[in-house]
Amino acid sequence: MNVNRLATAAILAFVCFILFVYPDPQGDLYTILRYIVFGLLIVILYQFSTSDNDIYEPEKEKKEEKSSSINRGLDIRENMHDQYEQLLQMVFSVVMAINDKYKASFYMLDGSGSQMKIQSATKEGFKRSIPTDNEVIQTVLLQEKAVLFQQTDVRESWDGLFEEESWRGSECVLGARVLYKNAPIGCILVQTDHFSTIQERDRNLLTSLGRFVSLSMVKLDNIEKLSLDNYFHYQIANLLNSMDIQSEVNGLYEKVRDLCRTFFNYDKLTVSVKQSDGEHYKVVLEDGYSGDVDPEKIYSIKRSIHGRGFRAHETFESSDMNEEFYESGRFEEGDLENHDFKSILTVPVIVHDSVQYSITIEKQTSTRFSDSDKNVLELLALTFGSIVSWQQQYWKMHENAMHDGLTGLLNHKAFINRFMEEINRANRYQHSIVFAILDLDKFKRINDSYGHLYGDYVIREVANIIKEKVRNIDVVGRYGGEEYSILLINTNIEKIVPVAQRIIEGIADFPFAMNNIDVRMTISCGLSEFPRHTDNLKELIAKADEAMYSAKANGGNLVAEFSENESITNESNSNI
């Protein structure tokens, strides 16, 4: 309430006092005058109260809007922080999946551009700040692929990377750059104690990880920009922000549906995905009118209106499908006659430079979609494609990190993680697991006599033989070097011994022929059973290992079951 209003209220109060409280002269005229003034007073007070509300409420709304805007800004900043933290966790989870002995750190340029500031690290020892003129940092930022540095080659720069001095001379560091809009803004550094532990596959994966982080930085920036725009952009940003990278794609379909319900007036919404043959698509979500799509059926891209988004790679719109495309069907030839749909708007969803999805809205009226509708649906499709691309890149990279680069089997760390999961499941459902460890007999002579190339060939072929001899539900890993490990689910040793025998026979009979080299190989196998022998994972591995060495001690080419007695049950094939 302002000063003028206060003054007016004071005057009205004084008039009321004079007319109704102060003693008045006698006379009918004065009485009439009093009632007239009283009536006017009521009118003035009513107008006064109405005017006050008219003025105050907009001010209140503005204050509430401003408060909401401030709160939204705080929410955005909190969400950005959470997303950034999640990104860092993903980076380190992939590095640890590659090799759990690696020590990793993530650096970003500071405001001056002269220093790299550490954001997070898996272990202590990395410098909090590194000058950008450091030889290692300079090289990493300029190279497209991850770069390997050995401590002995960059002695002067090494001390600038780590807090503690290192004197062994075998340490090395891998570095991969992070870009934003094609400009280097940060890097990932991975350090290990010995250069021999780093494989070429690791360099490739770290390069991919750097590119993934670059893509993610763009994603985070887009969320922030969209969040600060209009209401629809704010909702799109929420879609980006709400999708965890490990989320199922079905959850994304549902969020797209919810947004379309909010912003479009349609009779039917469909989301379609291109099939692997590139010639067909399948409807994975429909909303509104139902009964015109078979969710189990695939449809031809060439022979349907809904397939145009996949064919043209651009937005497609029509306000009279029956007239313009009478020779085609919506999904298949002839179905236009069955349903009274007239208007359609289809937007392609591009993932990794190719159309993988399409989003389509339809009406049963001949109403042309507005330019605003097109822009909004295109923005939604762009966001959809970015999320799918982001998820696919992460999972591909994560899967590669979990698998051995030579054989394609689970690596040691991934196998152990799976082992723990299966033990928990076995405890829950009260079933047994057999653990098998296999080691090639006298393998060192292969590398010494014929070279590592032939040795790698033998390791790959043995992996293939093992995979062929076990069930799909069983888990096979490369335990290390020429060792393999198998988890045989919901079974016991008595049933598995014949399986292990077939593996041994398959390897003994296989002609390992490459480059005019033909060598016969044998393998030894040790078995232990959960929970019969122990319910402890480490002990289960140790007991299978003990059995395997017993098989080797008895000449190799054997299957041995762990026994508490000194004599271990041995099953042999032929002596080779």
C-alpha positions as CSV (number, residue, x, y, z in Angstrom):
1,M,0.0,0.0,0.0
2,N,1.5,3.4,-1.0
3,V,1.5,6.8,0.7
4,N,-1.5,8.2,-1.4
5,R,-3.6,5.3,-0.3
6,L,-2.7,6.0,3.4
7,A,-3.6,9.6,3.0
8,T,-7.0,8.8,1.4
9,A,-7.8,6.3,4.2
10,A,-7.0,9.0,6.8
11,I,-9.3,11.6,5.2
12,L,-12.2,9.0,4.9
13,A,-11.7,8.2,8.6
14,F,-11.9,11.9,9.6
15,V,-15.1,12.4,7.5
16,C,-16.7,9.4,9.2
17,F,-15.8,10.8,12.6
18,I,-17.4,14.2,11.8
19,L,-20.5,12.7,10.3
20,F,-21.2,9.9,12.7
21,V,-19.4,10.5,16.0
22,Y,-19.1,14.3,16.5
23,P,-22.4,15.9,17.8
24,D,-24.3,17.3,14.9
25,P,-26.9,20.1,14.4
26,Q,-30.5,19.3,14.3
27,G,-32.4,19.2,11.0
28,D,-33.7,16.8,8.4
29,L,-31.5,18.3,5.7
30,Y,-28.4,17.4,7.6
31,T,-29.6,13.9,8.3
32,I,-30.3,13.4,4.5
33,L,-26.8,14.7,3.7
34,R,-25.3,12.3,6.3
35,Y,-26.9,9.3,4.6
36,I,-25.8,10.5,1.1
37,V,-22.2,10.8,2.3
38,F,-22.5,7.4,4.0
39,G,-23.6,5.8,0.7
40,L,-20.7,7.5,-1.2
41,L,-18.3,6.3,1.5
42,I,-19.4,2.7,0.9
43,V,-18.9,3.1,-2.8
44,I,-15.5,4.6,-2.4
45,L,-14.4,1.9,0.1
46,Y,-15.5,-0.8,-2.4
47,Q,-13.6,0.8,-5.2
48,F,-10.6,1.3,-2.9
49,S,-10.5,-2.4,-2.0
50,T,-11.0,-3.6,-5.6
51,S,-8.3,-1.2,-6.9
52,D,-5.9,-2.5,-4.2
53,N,-6.4,-6.1,-5.3
54,D,-6.0,-5.2,-8.9
55,I,-2.7,-3.6,-8.2
56,Y,-1.4,-6.0,-5.5
57,E,-2.1,-9.3,-7.2
58,P,0.1,-8.7,-10.3
59,E,2.8,-7.6,-8.0
60,K,2.4,-10.7,-6.0
61,E,2.5,-12.8,-9.2
62,K,5.6,-11.1,-10.3
63,K,7.2,-11.8,-6.9
64,E,6.1,-15.4,-7.1
65,E,7.3,-15.7,-10.7
66,K,10.7,-14.2,-9.7
67,S,10.9,-16.5,-6.7
68,S,10.0,-19.5,-8.9
69,S,12.6,-18.4,-11.4
70,I,15.3,-18.2,-8.7
71,N,14.3,-21.6,-7.3
72,R,14.3,-23.1,-10.8
73,G,17.8,-21.7,-11.3
74,L,19.0,-23.2,-8.0
75,D,17.4,-26.6,-9.1
76,I,19.2,-26.3,-12.4
77,R,22.6,-25.7,-10.8
78,E,22.0,-28.6,-8.3
79,N,21.1,-30.8,-11.2
80,M,24.1,-29.7,-13.2
81,H,26.3,-30.6,-10.2
82,D,24.7,-34.0,-9.9
83,Q,25.0,-34.7,-13.6
84,Y,28.7,-33.7,-13.5
85,E,29.4,-35.9,-10.5
86,Q,27.6,-38.8,-12.3
87,L,29.8,-38.2,-15.4
88,L,33.0,-38.4,-13.3
89,Q,31.8,-41.7,-11.7
90,M,31.2,-43.1,-15.2
91,V,34.6,-42.1,-16.4
92,F,36.3,-43.9,-13.5
93,S,34.1,-47.0,-13.6
94,V,35.1,-47.5,-17.2
95,V,38.8,-47.0,-16.4
96,M,38.6,-49.5,-13.5
97,A,36.8,-52.0,-15.8
98,I,39.7,-51.7,-18.2
99,N,42.2,-52.5,-15.4
100,D,41.5,-52.1,-11.7
101,K,45.2,-51.4,-11.1
102,Y,45.0,-48.1,-13.0
103,K,45.0,-44.8,-11.2
104,A,42.8,-42.2,-13.0
105,S,42.3,-38.5,-12.8
106,F,40.2,-35.9,-14.6
107,Y,41.4,-32.3,-15.3
108,M,39.7,-29.2,-16.7
109,L,41.1,-25.9,-17.9
110,D,40.7,-23.1,-15.4
111,G,39.4,-19.6,-16.3
112,S,42.8,-18.3,-17.3
113,G,43.5,-21.2,-19.6
114,S,47.0,-21.6,-18.2
115,Q,46.3,-24.3,-15.6
116,M,44.6,-27.7,-15.6
117,K,42.6,-28.1,-12.4
118,I,41.9,-31.6,-11.0
119,Q,38.2,-32.4,-10.8
120,S,38.4,-35.8,-9.3
121,A,40.7,-38.9,-9.0
122,T,40.5,-42.5,-8.0
123,K,43.7,-42.3,-5.9
124,E,45.8,-39.6,-4.2
125,G,49.1,-38.6,-5.7
126,F,48.0,-36.5,-8.7
127,K,48.9,-32.8,-8.6
128,R,45.9,-30.5,-7.9
129,S,47.0,-28.2,-10.6
130,I,49.2,-28.7,-13.7
131,P,50.5,-25.9,-16.0
132,T,49.3,-26.3,-19.6
133,D,52.8,-25.8,-20.8
134,N,53.7,-29.2,-19.2
135,E,55.1,-31.4,-22.1
136,V,52.7,-34.3,-21.3
137,I,49.6,-32.0,-21.1
138,Q,50.6,-30.1,-24.3
139,T,51.0,-33.4,-26.2
140,V,47.7,-34.9,-24.9
141,L,45.7,-31.8,-25.8
142,L,47.1,-31.8,-29.4
143,Q,46.6,-35.5,-30.1
144,E,43.4,-37.1,-31.3
145,K,44.2,-40.5,-29.9
146,A,45.3,-41.3,-26.4
147,V,49.1,-40.9,-25.8
148,L,51.4,-43.2,-23.8
149,F,54.3,-41.7,-21.9
150,Q,57.0,-43.6,-20.0
151,Q,58.5,-41.9,-17.0
152,T,62.0,-42.2,-18.3
153,D,61.1,-40.3,-21.5
154,V,59.5,-37.3,-19.7
155,R,61.4,-37.0,-16.5
156,E,61.1,-33.2,-16.3
157,S,57.4,-33.2,-16.9
158,W,56.7,-36.2,-14.6
159,D,57.2,-34.4,-11.4
160,G,54.7,-31.8,-12.6
161,L,52.0,-34.5,-12.8
162,F,52.4,-36.3,-9.5
163,E,53.0,-35.3,-5.9
164,E,55.4,-38.1,-5.0
165,E,58.7,-38.7,-6.7
166,S,59.1,-41.9,-8.6
167,W,62.4,-43.7,-9.1
168,R,61.6,-47.0,-10.6
169,G,61.7,-45.9,-14.2
170,S,59.0,-48.2,-15.4
171,E,56.0,-46.1,-14.6
172,C,53.9,-44.7,-17.4
173,V,50.8,-42.5,-18.0
174,L,48.1,-42.6,-20.6
175,G,46.4,-39.3,-21.5
176,A,43.3,-38.6,-23.6
177,R,41.9,-35.1,-24.3
178,V,38.4,-33.8,-23.8
179,L,37.0,-31.4,-26.3
180,Y,34.1,-28.9,-26.3
181,K,33.1,-27.5,-29.6
182,N,36.3,-28.9,-31.1
183,A,38.5,-27.1,-28.6
184,P,40.5,-29.0,-26.0
185,I,39.2,-28.1,-22.5
186,G,40.4,-31.0,-20.3
187,C,42.0,-34.4,-20.2
188,I,41.9,-37.8,-18.5
189,L,45.2,-39.1,-17.1
190,V,45.7,-42.8,-16.3
191,Q,48.8,-43.9,-14.4
192,T,50.1,-47.4,-13.9
193,D,53.2,-48.9,-12.2
194,H,54.5,-50.7,-15.3
195,F,54.3,-50.0,-19.0
196,S,53.8,-53.7,-19.8
197,T,50.3,-53.7,-18.2
198,I,49.0,-51.3,-20.9
199,Q,47.6,-52.8,-24.0
200,E,46.8,-51.2,-27.4
201,R,43.2,-51.9,-26.6
202,D,43.5,-49.7,-23.5
203,R,44.7,-46.8,-25.5
204,N,41.7,-47.2,-27.9
205,L,39.3,-47.4,-25.0
206,L,40.7,-44.3,-23.3
207,T,40.4,-42.4,-26.6
208,S,36.8,-43.5,-26.8
209,L,36.3,-42.4,-23.2
210,G,37.7,-38.9,-24.0
211,R,35.3,-38.6,-26.9
212,F,32.4,-39.8,-24.7
213,V,33.2,-37.1,-22.1
214,S,33.4,-34.5,-24.8
215,L,29.9,-35.5,-26.0
216,S,28.7,-35.5,-22.4
217,M,30.0,-31.9,-21.8
218,V,27.9,-30.8,-24.8
219,K,24.9,-32.6,-23.3
220,L,25.4,-30.9,-19.9
221,D,25.7,-27.5,-21.6
222,N,22.5,-28.1,-23.6
223,I,20.6,-29.0,-20.5
224,E,21.7,-25.7,-18.9
225,K,20.8,-23.6,-21.9
226,L,17.4,-25.3,-22.5
227,S,16.5,-25.0,-18.8
228,L,16.9,-21.3,-18.9
229,D,14.6,-20.9,-21.9
230,N,10.8,-21.1,-22.2
231,Y,8.6,-23.6,-20.6
232,F,8.8,-26.3,-23.3
233,H,12.6,-26.0,-23.4
234,Y,12.5,-26.3,-19.7
235,Q,10.6,-29.6,-20.0
236,I,13.0,-30.9,-22.7
237,A,15.9,-30.1,-20.3
238,N,14.2,-32.1,-17.6
239,L,14.0,-35.0,-20.1
240,L,17.7,-34.7,-20.7
241,N,18.4,-34.4,-17.0
242,S,16.2,-37.2,-15.9
243,M,17.6,-39.9,-18.2
244,D,20.3,-41.8,-16.4
245,I,22.9,-43.2,-18.8
246,Q,22.1,-46.7,-17.5
247,S,18.3,-46.3,-18.0
248,E,16.4,-48.6,-20.3
249,V,15.3,-47.1,-23.6
250,N,11.7,-48.0,-22.8
251,G,11.8,-45.3,-20.1
252,L,12.8,-42.8,-22.7
253,Y,9.8,-43.7,-24.9
254,E,7.4,-43.0,-21.9
255,K,9.0,-39.6,-21.3
256,V,8.6,-38.7,-25.0
257,R,4.9,-39.8,-24.7
258,D,4.4,-37.6,-21.6
259,L,5.9,-34.5,-23.3
260,C,3.8,-35.0,-26.5
261,R,0.7,-35.3,-24.4
262,T,1.5,-31.9,-22.8
263,F,2.4,-30.0,-26.0
264,F,0.5,-31.5,-28.9
265,N,-3.1,-32.1,-29.8
266,Y,-3.2,-35.4,-31.6
267,D,-5.3,-38.5,-32.1
268,K,-2.3,-40.9,-32.4
269,L,1.4,-40.8,-31.4
270,T,3.8,-43.5,-32.6
271,V,7.6,-44.0,-32.0
272,S,9.2,-46.4,-34.4
273,V,12.7,-48.0,-34.6
274,K,14.5,-49.1,-37.7
275,Q,15.4,-52.7,-37.8
276,S,18.9,-54.1,-38.4
277,D,18.2,-54.9,-42.1
278,G,17.7,-51.1,-42.8
279,E,14.5,-51.9,-44.8
280,H,11.9,-52.3,-42.1
281,Y,10.8,-50.6,-38.9
282,K,8.8,-51.6,-35.8
283,V,6.5,-49.5,-33.7
284,V,7.8,-49.5,-30.1
285,L,5.3,-47.0,-28.6
286,E,1.8,-45.9,-29.5
287,D,-0.5,-43.5,-27.7
288,G,-4.1,-42.4,-28.4
289,Y,-6.0,-44.4,-31.1
290,S,-5.2,-48.1,-30.9
291,G,-5.9,-51.2,-33.0
292,D,-4.2,-50.1,-36.2
293,V,-0.7,-51.4,-35.3
294,D,0.6,-54.8,-34.6
295,P,3.4,-54.4,-32.0
296,E,5.0,-57.7,-33.0
297,K,5.0,-56.9,-36.8
298,I,7.7,-55.2,-38.8
299,Y,6.7,-52.8,-41.6
300,S,8.4,-51.8,-44.8
301,I,10.1,-48.4,-44.9
302,K,9.5,-48.1,-48.7
303,R,5.9,-48.9,-48.8
304,S,4.4,-46.8,-45.9
305,I,3.8,-43.2,-45.1
306,H,5.2,-43.8,-41.6
307,G,8.4,-44.9,-43.2
308,R,9.0,-41.6,-45.0
309,G,10.9,-40.2,-42.0
310,F,13.4,-43.0,-42.4
311,R,13.7,-42.6,-46.1
312,A,13.9,-38.8,-46.4
313,H,16.0,-38.1,-43.3
314,E,13.9,-35.0,-42.8
315,T,10.7,-33.8,-41.3
316,F,7.6,-34.9,-43.3
317,E,4.2,-33.3,-43.0
318,S,0.8,-33.6,-44.8
319,S,-2.7,-32.4,-44.0
320,D,-4.5,-34.8,-46.4
321,M,-2.8,-38.2,-46.5
322,N,-5.7,-39.9,-48.4
323,E,-5.4,-37.4,-51.3
324,E,-1.6,-37.0,-51.5
325,F,-0.7,-40.7,-50.9
326,Y,-3.7,-42.7,-51.9
327,E,-1.4,-45.3,-53.5
328,S,0.4,-46.0,-50.2
329,G,-0.7,-47.1,-46.8
330,R,0.0,-45.6,-43.4
331,F,1.9,-48.7,-42.3
332,E,1.1,-51.1,-45.1
333,E,-0.7,-51.0,-48.4
334,G,-4.5,-50.5,-48.2
335,D,-4.8,-49.5,-44.5
336,L,-5.7,-45.8,-45.3
337,E,-9.2,-47.0,-46.1
338,N,-9.6,-48.6,-42.7
339,H,-8.8,-45.5,-40.6
340,D,-9.9,-41.9,-40.9
341,F,-6.5,-40.3,-40.4
342,K,-5.8,-37.2,-42.5
343,S,-3.0,-35.1,-41.0
344,I,0.5,-36.4,-40.2
345,L,3.8,-34.9,-38.9
346,T,6.8,-37.2,-38.8
347,V,10.3,-36.3,-37.5
348,P,13.4,-38.5,-37.9
349,V,15.5,-39.2,-34.9
350,I,19.2,-39.2,-35.8
351,V,21.7,-41.3,-33.8
352,H,25.4,-41.4,-34.8
353,D,24.6,-39.7,-38.2
354,S,21.9,-42.2,-39.3
355,V,18.1,-42.3,-38.8
356,Q,17.4,-45.0,-36.1
357,Y,14.0,-43.8,-34.9
358,S,11.0,-41.7,-35.9
359,I,8.4,-39.8,-33.9
360,T,5.0,-39.3,-35.6
361,I,1.8,-37.5,-34.6
362,E,-1.5,-37.8,-36.5
363,K,-4.9,-36.2,-36.5
364,Q,-8.3,-37.3,-37.9
365,T,-8.9,-33.8,-39.2
366,S,-7.4,-32.1,-42.2
367,T,-5.5,-29.5,-40.1
368,R,-2.1,-28.5,-41.1
369,F,0.5,-28.6,-38.3
370,S,2.0,-25.2,-37.4
371,D,5.6,-24.2,-37.8
372,S,5.7,-24.2,-34.0
373,D,4.6,-27.8,-33.9
374,K,7.3,-28.8,-36.3
375,N,10.0,-26.9,-34.3
376,V,8.9,-28.4,-31.0
377,L,8.8,-32.0,-32.4
378,E,12.2,-31.5,-34.1
379,L,13.7,-30.3,-30.8
380,L,12.2,-33.3,-29.0
381,A,13.6,-35.7,-31.7
382,L,17.1,-34.0,-31.5
383,T,17.0,-34.5,-27.7
384,F,15.8,-38.1,-28.0
385,G,18.7,-38.8,-30.5
386,S,21.3,-37.2,-28.3
387,I,20.3,-39.3,-25.3
388,V,20.2,-42.6,-27.3
389,S,23.6,-41.7,-28.8
390,W,25.0,-40.9,-25.4
391,Q,23.7,-44.2,-23.9
392,Q,24.9,-46.3,-26.8
393,Q,28.4,-44.9,-26.8
394,Y,28.7,-45.5,-23.1
395,W,27.5,-49.1,-23.1
396,K,29.6,-50.0,-26.1
397,M,32.7,-48.6,-24.4
398,H,31.8,-50.2,-21.1
399,E,31.2,-53.6,-22.7
400,N,34.6,-53.3,-24.5
401,A,36.3,-52.5,-21.2
402,M,34.7,-55.6,-19.5
403,H,35.9,-58.0,-22.2
404,D,39.4,-59.3,-23.0
405,G,40.7,-57.7,-26.1
406,L,42.2,-60.9,-27.5
407,T,39.5,-63.5,-26.9
408,G,36.4,-61.4,-26.4
409,L,35.8,-63.3,-23.1
410,L,35.1,-61.4,-19.8
411,N,38.3,-60.0,-18.3
412,H,39.4,-60.9,-14.8
413,K,37.6,-58.1,-13.0
414,A,34.4,-58.5,-14.9
415,F,34.4,-62.2,-14.3
416,I,34.9,-61.8,-10.5
417,N,32.0,-59.3,-10.4
418,R,29.8,-61.7,-12.2
419,F,31.0,-64.5,-9.9
420,M,29.9,-62.5,-6.8
421,E,26.5,-61.9,-8.5
422,E,26.0,-65.6,-9.2
423,I,26.9,-66.5,-5.6
424,N,24.3,-64.1,-4.3
425,R,21.8,-65.6,-6.7
426,A,22.7,-69.1,-5.7
427,N,22.2,-68.3,-2.0
428,R,18.8,-66.7,-2.7
429,Y,17.5,-69.7,-4.7
430,Q,19.5,-72.4,-2.9
431,H,21.2,-73.9,-5.9
432,S,24.9,-74.9,-6.5
433,I,27.6,-73.5,-8.8
434,V,30.7,-75.2,-10.2
435,F,33.8,-73.1,-10.7
436,A,36.3,-74.4,-13.2
437,I,39.8,-73.0,-13.8
438,L,41.8,-74.2,-16.9
439,D,45.4,-73.6,-17.7
440,L,47.2,-74.6,-21.0
441,D,50.0,-77.1,-20.4
442,K,53.5,-76.0,-21.2
443,F,52.4,-72.9,-23.0
444,K,55.6,-71.0,-22.4
445,R,57.3,-73.2,-25.1
446,I,54.8,-71.9,-27.6
447,N,55.7,-68.2,-27.2
448,D,59.4,-69.1,-26.9
449,S,59.5,-71.3,-30.0
450,Y,56.9,-69.8,-32.4
451,G,56.5,-66.2,-31.2
452,H,53.7,-64.3,-29.5
453,L,51.6,-64.0,-32.7
454,Y,51.1,-67.8,-32.8
455,G,50.6,-67.8,-29.0
456,D,47.8,-65.3,-29.4
457,Y,46.2,-67.4,-32.1
458,V,46.3,-70.5,-29.7
459,I,44.7,-68.5,-26.9
460,R,41.9,-67.2,-29.2
461,E,41.1,-70.7,-30.5
462,V,41.0,-72.3,-27.1
463,A,38.6,-69.6,-26.0
464,N,36.3,-70.5,-28.9
465,I,36.4,-74.2,-28.1
466,I,35.5,-73.6,-24.4
467,K,32.6,-71.3,-25.4
468,E,31.3,-74.0,-27.8
469,K,31.3,-76.7,-25.1
470,V,29.3,-74.9,-22.4
471,R,25.7,-73.7,-22.1
472,N,24.6,-70.1,-22.9
473,I,23.8,-69.5,-19.3
474,D,27.3,-70.4,-18.2
475,V,30.0,-67.6,-17.9
476,V,33.4,-67.9,-19.5
477,G,36.3,-65.5,-18.7
478,R,40.0,-65.1,-19.5
479,Y,41.4,-65.4,-16.0
480,G,44.9,-64.2,-17.1
481,G,47.6,-65.2,-19.5
482,E,46.9,-68.7,-20.7
483,E,44.3,-69.3,-17.9
484,Y,40.5,-69.5,-18.4
485,S,37.7,-69.6,-15.9
486,I,34.1,-70.9,-16.2
487,L,31.0,-70.5,-13.9
488,L,28.7,-73.4,-14.5
489,I,25.3,-72.3,-13.2
490,N,22.8,-74.4,-11.2
491,T,24.7,-77.7,-11.5
492,N,27.1,-79.9,-9.6
493,I,30.5,-81.5,-10.2
494,E,29.1,-84.9,-11.0
495,K,27.3,-83.4,-14.0
496,I,30.1,-81.1,-15.0
497,V,33.0,-83.6,-15.1
498,P,31.8,-84.9,-18.5
499,V,31.5,-81.3,-19.8
500,A,35.1,-80.6,-18.7
501,Q,36.2,-83.8,-20.3
502,R,34.7,-82.7,-23.7
503,I,36.6,-79.4,-23.4
504,I,39.9,-81.1,-22.8
505,E,39.3,-83.6,-25.7
506,G,38.3,-80.7,-28.0
507,I,41.5,-78.9,-27.3
508,A,43.7,-82.0,-27.5
509,D,42.1,-82.9,-30.9
510,F,42.2,-79.4,-32.4
511,P,44.9,-78.7,-35.1
512,F,46.4,-75.4,-34.1
513,A,47.6,-74.6,-37.7
514,M,48.7,-71.2,-38.7
515,N,51.5,-70.0,-41.0
516,N,52.7,-73.6,-41.6
517,I,52.9,-74.2,-37.8
518,D,50.9,-77.1,-36.5
519,V,51.2,-77.8,-32.8
520,R,49.0,-79.9,-30.5
521,M,48.0,-78.5,-27.2
522,T,46.6,-79.8,-23.9
523,I,45.0,-78.2,-21.0
524,S,44.5,-79.0,-17.3
525,C,41.2,-78.3,-15.4
526,G,40.4,-77.9,-11.7
527,L,36.9,-77.9,-10.3
528,S,35.3,-76.7,-7.0
529,E,31.7,-76.5,-6.0
530,F,29.6,-73.8,-4.2
531,P,28.5,-74.3,-1.4
532,R,29.6,-77.9,-1.1
533,H,33.4,-77.1,-0.8
534,T,33.0,-73.6,0.6
535,D,30.7,-70.6,0.5
536,N,33.6,-68.1,0.3
537,L,34.5,-66.8,-3.2
538,K,38.3,-66.6,-2.6
539,E,38.4,-70.1,-1.0
540,L,36.4,-71.5,-3.9
541,I,38.9,-70.1,-6.4
542,A,41.9,-71.4,-4.3
543,K,40.4,-74.9,-4.1
544,A,39.8,-75.0,-7.9
545,D,43.3,-73.7,-8.4
546,E,44.7,-76.4,-6.1
547,A,42.9,-79.1,-8.0
548,M,44.2,-77.7,-11.3
549,Y,47.8,-77.8,-10.1
550,S,47.2,-81.4,-9.0
551,A,46.1,-82.2,-12.5
552,K,49.3,-80.7,-13.9
553,A,51.4,-82.6,-11.4
554,N,49.9,-85.8,-12.7
555,G,50.9,-85.1,-16.2
556,G,48.3,-82.6,-17.4
557,N,45.5,-83.1,-19.9
558,L,43.3,-83.9,-16.9
559,V,40.2,-82.9,-15.0
560,A,40.7,-82.8,-11.2
561,E,38.0,-82.2,-8.6
562,F,39.0,-80.6,-5.3
563,S,39.1,-83.0,-2.4
564,E,39.7,-82.4,1.3
565,N,41.9,-85.6,1.2
566,E,45.4,-85.5,-0.1
567,S,44.4,-87.7,-3.0
568,I,42.4,-85.8,-5.6
569,T,40.1,-87.4,-8.0
570,N,41.6,-87.3,-11.5
571,E,39.9,-88.0,-14.8
572,S,42.2,-88.4,-17.7
573,N,41.8,-88.5,-21.4
574,S,44.5,-89.8,-23.7
575,N,48.1,-89.1,-23.0
576,I,49.5,-86.8,-25.6
